[in-house]
Amino acid sequence: MSEDVTALLKRAYQDEIETVMNYMTNSIVLDGVRAEEIKESLKTDIQEELTHAEQIGNRLKQLDEKPPGSAAFEARQHELQPPEDSTDVLSVINGVLTAEEDAIETYRALIDAAEEANDPVTEDLAVTLLADEEAHRTEFRGFKKEYERE
């Protein structure tokens, strides 16, 4: 088993948990008519991100590792924090895009590390999760285009 693979799995696990927290918070605090579609999208994505964390945690367990607990948690999604102005939907959209780019980068690195470690199960999981994150990014790129036109 590769230390790179388990380190990336642990990072991805923490990132997914942090994403759940930030998506939930932003889906609660955003205000305004224009915020409703974004809030609904975030609420939908919460369950998917939580499922990702569970899948990653289970893979760590299969590799005789354990997912990190809250004591090991290190917040990294500074751009996805709830905005001071609860109607600043664009800042949340940009925060989501930054978080998705980070997830995509992590899953691509995990694919490479798993391939190098001859770990096709982790590689397959990372490919699946990468596809989900790329779909989220595409959705939020669309939201950003709409907001920038107005």
Order of alpha helices (4+ residues) and beta strands (2+ residues): alpha-alpha-alpha-alpha
